[in-house]
Amino acid sequence: MLKIVVINDLHLVSPGSPSPNMDTTERFDLALQHAVQRHSDAELCVCAGDIADKGDAGAYAVFDRLRCQYEVPQCVTLGNHDDRTVYISVASNFEMNPN
């Protein structure tokens, strides 16, 4: 059996910026803690689209710092709220598809 963890629509904001309805950084951190504790045997974690709410560098820095806690191979895809150029300037350890 293949186990894949999917986390999507994070809508992270830069530290100190207000989130519309909840603390998205705290929610992502809790989700990753859960994944580390209960799904460390996953073969892949997909972080699918809308990583940042407004595509800002601070949000991507938070994302990159937190996702490194989960030592499962990861695939990150960007969504309509994301800014590819900004993400690439901040992210570490990523693969890029020219499409």
Secondary structure, DSSP 8 states (H G I E B T S, - for coil): ---EEEEE---B--TTS--SSS-HHHHHHHHHHHHHHH-TT-SEEEEES--BSS--HHHHHHHHHHHTT--S-EEEE--TT--HHHHHHH--S------
